[in-house]
């Protein structure tokens, strides 16, 4: 009988301790709004791809709308690529560059305030860094 009473008392203490209110002043923050138009530059950090062809740079404009990235960039040789991606509420970004509907490169990085930056790699194993600045 004593064991039962002790067990019940312990259970009551645990339950009342867990159901109390916290004195923490944590308040969730509003997600950052990255919507807008950005100038994007993608610079190669490798001189040649796996076939020995030169790696190039690219620049253009992207739009961010409701955490979705879209836009176009033009590379060193005048070839146009579509840019698509997503930005998480924490600013992490993932996406790709496509030409004629085929993905030719991926990028990742992060946005903070009015800028974003990260790295990219293409199918020929050219690699580089990208930077976006809000207009």
Secondary structure, DSSP 8 states (H G I E B T S, - for coil): -HHHHHHHHHHHHHHHHHSS---------------EEEEEEEEESSSB-TTS-B---EEEEEEEETTEEEEEEEETTS-EEEEEEEE-TTSEEEEEEEETTEEEEEEEEEEETTEEEEEEEETT--EEEEEEEE-
